[in-house]
């Protein structure tokens, strides 16, 4: 059995909220979401940002409730399958858009590249297979075997649901890149820019930066709820579970120094990877298309917003919520897979290595310190590009 960081018993905290308060809190979130969509304008943008995290929060709450209530267990399993299916359809949709050879026209509404139908079928089959592999986590024998390597409780329904979601979504997210040979989002970007379309969808640079902040506004409370706030843990217990603490001055300084070292190391490693990939004839990430994708953030303010939102948001979700139960490797593979829509394998290797560094920081200190490392790293990379610093901005 895994003993380095074995999970605590999933017993209900005496400080947890009464059921009516849990319902009231979830109801308030639902009202804010629906009201925002109904109002339109900026309110709709705020509400829409919640779509990135609300489905996962609902799954977590149902999983916690399902540990003690049969009806909630059934709902959790149904929601889990729907979530995997929805992500599979999203992967298929990205693949569909990436295989278009230019924008649709009246004369040619589906200008697919050669061999597109076969690739789309392969994406559909592989995403279905990925979901089925993820569902193996519901088998007790599988969880018991995995508990030797990752800190899950094989008898916990919450951990079983989390395992299925993480494994299934990780595999699904890699499928489009595996089939297409290029990140689908960048292919879509190339199609849009070829048609002189606005990549921000009319939001502009400022609107896109606000959307990142809106996403963080939803993610923070959803992450706290997702680790059992009110159902299994009090507010302070939830923060402790996430690793959100006030870092010491030593930890802050160490995090800043590590971020600088990561930037230097990644810059060196990128040169080596580009050389090796070129030698082997492997495709690399389309830096021009990626630059267009991130163009709205190419400013000092943009670097700050991306640093805060990606640093805190991704660390809170991955290193804070997932790593204590999924371990560094599996949670980091999940983190890497989320970037597979915009990066090729060369850049994904860098993402994995940076994620591993943040995972080790989380393990030996806390999530707050890991977020400082991640956020500062992102901030420095963007600023180096904005300032066109030779070598670093290439």
N, C-alpha and C positions, 0 to 999 in steps of 0.2 A: 504493500500500500504506500501511497505517496505520504511522506511524513514531514517534509520540510515546512509546509505551510498548510496543514490540514484545516479544512473549513470548520467553523464552529457549528454546533447543533442549530438546526433551523427552527428554533422554538420562538414562540411569540413573545416579544418584549413586554414587560409589564408597563412600559412607558408608551407602547404603541397606541394609536388613536382608536376610539370607538368606531364601530362599523358605520354609524351615521355620518361621522366626520370624514371618513374615507369616501363615502358616496358623495358627500357635499363637495369635497375637493375635486373629485373627478368630474362631477357635474359642472362645477365652475369652469374647469378647463374646456369642457365640451361647449358650454355657452359662449365662452370667449372665441373659440374656433368657429362655430357656426355664425355668430354675430359678425365676426370679421369678414367671413366670406360674403355674407349678405350685404354688408355696407359697401363693399367694393373699394376701389382706390388703394391708398396705402394700407388701410385696415385689411384688405384682402391679401396684400403682400405679406403682412405680419402673420395672418392666419395660415396662408399657404406654406410658410416656412415651417409650420408645425408638422406638416405631412412627412417631413424627413425623420421625425423621431416619435410622433404619437403612436404609430402602429406598434413600435417596439415596446413602448411604455405600457400600452394596453396588454400586450402579450405577457410582460413581466407581472403585472398586477393579477391577471387571470391565473398565471402559474402559481403565484403565492397563495391565492384564494383556493386554487385547485388542490393544494396540499391537504386541505381539510374539508373541502366541499365538492361533492361529486359533480354537481351541475357546472361548477367553475372549471373542473378538470376537463369536462367534455368541451366547453367553450374554448378553453386554452388550446386544446388539440386541434379544434376546427380552425381557430385563428392562426395557429402555427402553420397549418397546411395552406391556408389562404395567403399568408405572408410569403411562404416559399414560392407559391404559384405566382403571386404578384411580382416578386423579384425576378422570377423566370421570364415572365412576360416583358418586364422592363429590359432585361438582357436581350430578349428577342427583338424588341422595338429598337434598341440601339443598333443591333446588327442589321436590321431591316434598313434603317436610315443610312448606315455606313455603306451599304452595298448599292446605294443609288449613285449612278454616274451623272452627277449634276442634279439640278432641281427639276421636279416634275413640270411638265407643260401640258397644254391641252392636247397636242398631237401625240405626246408620249408621257402619259401619267405615271408610268413606272419605268423610268430609265435605268434598269438594273445593269450592273456590270456582268460580264460573262461568268457563268457558273453560280450566280446568286441563289437560284432556287435550291441547289444542292447544299450550299453553305447554310442557308436559312433552316433547312430541314435538319442539318447536323447540329446547329445551335439549339433547336427545339428538342432534339433527342438528348443531347448532352446536358441541357439544363434540367430536363426531367430526371435523368440519371443522377445528377448531382443532388437533386432534392431527395431522391430515394436513398442515396448514400447517407445524407444527413439524417433521415428518419431512422436509420439503424441505431441512432443514439437512444431511441425509446426502448431498445432491447436491453434488459438488465445485465445480461452477460457481457454485452459490449461495453456498457458503462463500468462494470467491475474491472474489465481488462484495462480500460483507459485510465481508471483511477490509480493505477500503478505509476502513471506518468504525469498526470495533471491533477490538481487539487480539487477534484469534485467528490461529492458524496454520492456514490452510485445508487443510494436508496432515496435520494431527494428528487421529487418531481420537478422542483424549480431548476435544479441543475440539469436534469434530463432535457427539459425544454430549452434551456440555454445552449446546451451542447448541440442539439439538433439545429437550432437556429444558426449558430456560429459556423458549424461545419457545412450545412447546406448553403448558406449565403456566401461563404468563402468560395466554395466550388463553383457556384452559379456565376459569381462575379468574374471568375477567370475564363469562363467559356467563350465569350465573344472575342477576346484577345487571342485565345488559343486557336479558334477557327479562322478568324480573319487575318491573323498575322500582324495586325496593327490595332492600336486602341480605337474603338469605335467612335468615341466622342471627338477625337481629332479628325477623323474622316468626315464626320458631320460638319465640323468647323470649316474644313476645306470646301465642302459643298456650299455652305452658307456664304462664305466670303467670296467664292467664285460668282455668286449671284448678287453680290453687293448688298446683302441683307445685314441688318443691325444685329450683332451678336448679343446685345444686351436686351433684346426684345422691347426696346423703347424705354427701358429703365435708365439708361445712361450709366456712367461710371459711379456716380454718387448713389443711384438707386441700387446697383449691384452690391456696393459696399454695405448699404443699409440692410439688404437681404441677408448678408452674412451675419450681421449683428442680430437680426430677427431670429435666425436659426439658432444662435447661441442663447438667446432669451428663452427659447423653448427647450433647448437641450439641457440646460442646467437643472430646472425643476423636474423635468422628465427623468433625468438620470438619478436624482435623489429619490423620486418615487419608485423607479425601476429596481432599486436595491432594497425595497421593502418598507419604505416610509409609511407608517400608519398600519401596515399589515403585519410586519415582523419587527420593525425597528422604529425607534423615536427619531427625531430630527438629528440629534447629536450622534446617535448610533449610525444613522445613514451616512453622515459626513465622515465618520470614522471608517466605515466600510469602504467608502470611495477613496479614502486617503487624502481628503481635503483638509489640510491642517495649515496653521501658520508656520511657514518655514523659518528656520533660524537664519541669521545673517550669513553664517558659514555656508549653509545650503544654497542661499541665493547667489553668493559669490561663486561657489563651485558650479552652479548651474550655468551662470553666465560664461564662465571660463570653458566649460564643456561645450557649450553652443559654438563658441569661437573655434575650438578645436575640431568640432564636427564639420564646420564650414570648410576649414582648411583640408581636413582629411577627405571629405566628399569631393572637393575640387580636384585633388590629386587622383582619387580613385576614379572619378569620371573620365579623366584623360586616359587612364589605363583601360577602362572598360570600352571606351570608344575605339581605342587602338585594337583591342582584342576582337570586338564585334566586327570591325572593318576587316580584320585579317580573316575572320571566319565567314564573312559575307552575310552576317545577320543584320536585319533591319534595326535601326535605332529610333528613338522617339523623335518625332517631327518637332523640332524646337521652334520652328516658325509658327506652326499651328498652335502649339502650346502657348507661345507668347501672345497670340491673338486671343486665346481662351482666357488668359490671365491679364489681358491688357488693361482691364478696368482697375486693377490693383497696382499698376506701375506708377506709384507716387509714394511720398513719405507717409501720407495718411493711409493709403492702401496697404503699405507694408505693415503699418501698425495694426490695422483692422484684421488683416490676414493672420498676423502673428498672434493676436489675442484670440480670435475665433477658432482658428485651427489648433493653436497650441492648447488652449484650455478645453475646447470642445472635444477634440479627438482624444486627448489624454484622459479626460473625464470619462468618456464612453469606453475607450479601449483599455487603457491602463488602470483606470479607476474602477469601472464596473466589471469588466470581463477578466482581466488578468488574474485577480485573486482566485478565480474559479477555473479558468481555462488554461492557466499557465502562460509563461512568456511566449513560447513557440506558437501555440495555436492562436492566441489572441493577436499576435503579431502577424500571422498569416492572414487573419481576418482584416487587420488594418491595411496590409499590403494589397489585398484583393480589392479594397474599396478604391484604390488608385489605378486599377487595371483598365478602367474605361478611358483614362487619359494618358497613361504611360505604357511604353513598350517594356520588354523584359529587362533591358539595360537599366532604365530608370527605376523599375520595380526592385531591382537588386539594391539600389541605393536606399529606397524607401524601407526595405526590410532591415537593412543594417542600422539606419537611423532609428527605426522603431525598436530594434533590439537594445540599442543604447538607452532609449527612454524607458524600456521595460526594466532594465537593470537599475536605473535610477529609481523607478517606482518601487522595486523590490527592496532596495537597501535604504530608501528614505521615505518618500511619499509622492502622491500624485501631483501635488502643488509644485514640487521641485521639478518633476518631469515636465510639467506644463511650461515652466519657465525655460527649460532647455529647448523644448519643441518650439515654443513661440519665438524665442530669441533667434533660433536657427532660421526659421521662416522669414523673420523680419530682416535678418542680415542678408539672406540670399536675394530677396527682392530689392533691398537697398543697393546692393552691389550691382544688380542689373540696371536699376534706375540711374545710378551714377556712372554706368558703363565702365566699371573698373576692369582693366585688361585681365584676361584669363578667367577671372571669376564670373564675368557676365556673358561668357560664351555659351 
